[in-house]
């Protein structure tokens, strides 16, 4: 299991290849990458993601450990960025490895849902109209109910 919180960009292809190449006994590798999109109101220039380093690392590790305990997984990778990001930048990556695809897919979805709603990151969007903190969305919270 590897959990990384970093400011610098990551190379999705390299990360996915390295993750997959280490698991020849796994029948399924699932990857997901979140990308910064425009603000709901449009016109976003940039987004800044803030966090408390020690707290964030521990929270993400706990979420990953929970996935490992709930599904038959061979490995988990979580990468989440912070700092200034622009539209199209990769913001996070989740990878799961399992002998069977159902475990890999469900664990990846679980990780994505919990990272979106429970990871201690604070996002501020900057537009021509000013800066605004991103509020939690009901649909993100609702997604947690299936787990």
C-alpha positions as a Markdown table, in Angstrom:
| # | Residue | x | y | z |
|---|---|---|---|---|
| 1 | Unk | 0.0 | 0.0 | 0.0 |
| 2 | Unk | 1.3 | 3.4 | -0.9 |
| 3 | Unk | -0.3 | 6.7 | -0.1 |
| 4 | Unk | 1.2 | 9.9 | -1.3 |
| 5 | Unk | 0.2 | 13.6 | -0.7 |
| 6 | Unk | 2.3 | 15.9 | -2.9 |
| 7 | Unk | 2.3 | 19.3 | -4.6 |
| 8 | Unk | 4.1 | 18.3 | -7.8 |
| 9 | Unk | 2.4 | 16.7 | -10.8 |
| 10 | Unk | 2.6 | 12.9 | -11.2 |
| 11 | Unk | 3.0 | 10.8 | -14.3 |
| 12 | Unk | -0.1 | 8.7 | -14.5 |
| 13 | Unk | 1.3 | 6.4 | -17.2 |
| 14 | Unk | 4.5 | 5.7 | -15.2 |
| 15 | Unk | 2.5 | 5.3 | -11.9 |
| 16 | Unk | 0.0 | 2.9 | -13.5 |
| 17 | Unk | 2.7 | 0.9 | -15.2 |
| 18 | Unk | 4.8 | 0.5 | -12.0 |
| 19 | Unk | 1.7 | -0.4 | -10.0 |
| 20 | Unk | 0.6 | -3.0 | -12.5 |
| 21 | Unk | 4.0 | -4.5 | -13.2 |
| 22 | Unk | 4.5 | -5.4 | -9.5 |
| 23 | Unk | 1.3 | -7.6 | -9.4 |
| 24 | Unk | 1.6 | -10.5 | -11.9 |
| 25 | Unk | -0.4 | -12.7 | -9.6 |
| 26 | Unk | -3.4 | -10.3 | -9.7 |
| 27 | Unk | -6.2 | -10.7 | -12.2 |
| 28 | Unk | -7.4 | -7.1 | -12.1 |
| 29 | Unk | -5.8 | -3.7 | -11.9 |
| 30 | Unk | -8.2 | -0.8 | -11.7 |
| 31 | Unk | -7.1 | 2.8 | -12.0 |
| 32 | Unk | -8.9 | 6.1 | -11.7 |
| 33 | Unk | -7.5 | 9.6 | -12.2 |
| 34 | Unk | -9.4 | 12.8 | -11.1 |
| 35 | Unk | -8.8 | 15.9 | -13.2 |
| 36 | Unk | -9.5 | 19.5 | -12.3 |
| 37 | Unk | -12.5 | 20.8 | -14.2 |
| 38 | Unk | -14.0 | 24.3 | -14.5 |
| 39 | Unk | -16.0 | 25.7 | -11.6 |
| 40 | Unk | -19.7 | 25.0 | -11.6 |
| 41 | Unk | -20.3 | 28.7 | -12.4 |
| 42 | Unk | -17.6 | 28.6 | -15.1 |
| 43 | Unk | -14.6 | 30.9 | -15.7 |
| 44 | Unk | -12.2 | 29.3 | -13.2 |
| 45 | Unk | -8.7 | 30.5 | -13.5 |
| 46 | Unk | -7.2 | 28.1 | -10.9 |
| 47 | Unk | -7.9 | 26.1 | -7.8 |
| 48 | Unk | -5.8 | 26.0 | -4.7 |
| 49 | Unk | -6.0 | 23.0 | -2.4 |
| 50 | Unk | -5.0 | 23.3 | 1.2 |
| 51 | Unk | -4.4 | 20.7 | 3.8 |
| 52 | Unk | -2.7 | 19.9 | 7.1 |
| 53 | Unk | 0.2 | 17.5 | 6.1 |
| 54 | Unk | 0.3 | 15.1 | 9.0 |
| 55 | Unk | -3.4 | 14.9 | 9.4 |
| 56 | Unk | -4.1 | 14.5 | 5.7 |
| 57 | Unk | -1.5 | 11.7 | 5.3 |
| 58 | Unk | -3.0 | 9.8 | 8.3 |
| 59 | Unk | -6.6 | 10.2 | 7.0 |
| 60 | Unk | -5.8 | 8.9 | 3.6 |
| 61 | Unk | -3.8 | 6.0 | 5.0 |
| 62 | Unk | -6.8 | 5.1 | 7.2 |
| 63 | Unk | -9.2 | 5.2 | 4.2 |
| 64 | Unk | -6.8 | 3.0 | 2.2 |
| 65 | Unk | -6.4 | 0.5 | 5.1 |
| 66 | Unk | -10.2 | 0.3 | 5.4 |
| 67 | Unk | -10.4 | -0.6 | 1.7 |
| 68 | Unk | -7.8 | -3.3 | 2.2 |
| 69 | Unk | -9.7 | -4.7 | 5.2 |
| 70 | Unk | -13.0 | -4.8 | 3.3 |
| 71 | Unk | -12.0 | -6.3 | 0.0 |
| 72 | Unk | -9.6 | -9.0 | -1.1 |
| 73 | Unk | -6.8 | -6.7 | -2.4 |
| 74 | Unk | -3.2 | -7.3 | -3.3 |
| 75 | Unk | -2.3 | -3.6 | -3.2 |
| 76 | Unk | -3.6 | 0.0 | -3.2 |
| 77 | Unk | -2.1 | 3.2 | -4.5 |
| 78 | Unk | -3.5 | 6.7 | -3.6 |
| 79 | Unk | -1.9 | 9.9 | -4.9 |
| 80 | Unk | -3.5 | 13.2 | -4.1 |
| 81 | Unk | -2.1 | 16.6 | -4.9 |
| 82 | Unk | -2.3 | 20.0 | -3.1 |
| 83 | Unk | -1.3 | 23.5 | -4.0 |
| 84 | Unk | -2.2 | 25.5 | -7.1 |
| 85 | Unk | -3.9 | 23.5 | -9.9 |
| 86 | Unk | -5.4 | 24.5 | -13.3 |
| 87 | Unk | -8.1 | 23.0 | -15.4 |
| 88 | Unk | -6.9 | 19.7 | -16.9 |
| 89 | Unk | -4.3 | 19.1 | -14.2 |
| 90 | Unk | -4.4 | 15.6 | -12.6 |
| 91 | Unk | -5.5 | 16.1 | -9.0 |
| 92 | Unk | -5.6 | 12.5 | -7.7 |
| 93 | Unk | -5.1 | 8.8 | -8.7 |
| 94 | Unk | -6.4 | 5.6 | -7.2 |
| 95 | Unk | -5.2 | 2.1 | -8.2 |
| 96 | Unk | -6.3 | -1.2 | -6.8 |
| 97 | Unk | -5.0 | -4.7 | -7.5 |
| 98 | Unk | -7.0 | -7.9 | -6.7 |
| 99 | Unk | -7.2 | -11.4 | -8.0 |
| 100 | Unk | -10.8 | -10.7 | -9.1 |
| 101 | Unk | -12.2 | -7.6 | -10.8 |
| 102 | Unk | -15.3 | -7.1 | -8.5 |
| 103 | Unk | -13.0 | -6.5 | -5.5 |
| 104 | Unk | -10.7 | -4.1 | -7.5 |
| 105 | Unk | -13.6 | -2.1 | -8.9 |
| 106 | Unk | -15.6 | -1.8 | -5.7 |
| 107 | Unk | -12.5 | -0.9 | -3.6 |
| 108 | Unk | -11.5 | 1.8 | -6.1 |
| 109 | Unk | -15.1 | 3.2 | -6.0 |
| 110 | Unk | -15.0 | 3.2 | -2.3 |
| 111 | Unk | -11.7 | 5.0 | -2.2 |
| 112 | Unk | -12.9 | 7.6 | -4.7 |
| 113 | Unk | -16.1 | 8.2 | -2.7 |
| 114 | Unk | -14.3 | 8.6 | 0.6 |
| 115 | Unk | -11.5 | 10.7 | -0.8 |
| 116 | Unk | -14.0 | 13.1 | -2.3 |
| 117 | Unk | -16.0 | 13.4 | 0.9 |
| 118 | Unk | -13.8 | 12.6 | 3.9 |
| 119 | Unk | -10.2 | 13.5 | 2.9 |
| 120 | Unk | -9.2 | 16.7 | 4.8 |
| 121 | Unk | -8.6 | 19.0 | 1.8 |
| 122 | Unk | -10.0 | 22.4 | 1.4 |
| 123 | Unk | -10.5 | 23.7 | -2.2 |
| 124 | Unk | -10.7 | 27.3 | -3.2 |
| 125 | Unk | -11.7 | 28.3 | -6.8 |
| 126 | Unk | -10.4 | 31.5 | -8.3 |
| 127 | Unk | -12.5 | 33.2 | -11.1 |
| 128 | Unk | -12.7 | 36.7 | -12.5 |
| 129 | Unk | -15.4 | 37.3 | -10.0 |
| 130 | Unk | -13.2 | 36.5 | -7.0 |
| 131 | Unk | -12.3 | 33.5 | -4.9 |
| 132 | Unk | -14.8 | 31.0 | -3.4 |
| 133 | Unk | -14.3 | 27.9 | -1.2 |
| 134 | Unk | -15.8 | 24.8 | -2.7 |
| 135 | Unk | -18.7 | 23.5 | -0.5 |
| 136 | Unk | -19.5 | 19.9 | 0.1 |
| 137 | Unk | -22.1 | 18.5 | -2.3 |
| 138 | Unk | -25.1 | 16.4 | -1.3 |
| 139 | Unk | -24.5 | 13.9 | -4.1 |
| 140 | Unk | -21.0 | 13.2 | -2.8 |
| 141 | Unk | -22.3 | 12.6 | 0.7 |
| 142 | Unk | -25.1 | 10.4 | -0.7 |
| 143 | Unk | -22.6 | 8.3 | -2.5 |
| 144 | Unk | -21.2 | 7.2 | 0.9 |
| 145 | Unk | -24.4 | 5.6 | 1.9 |
| 146 | Unk | -23.8 | 2.5 | -0.3 |
| 147 | Unk | -20.7 | 1.6 | 1.7 |
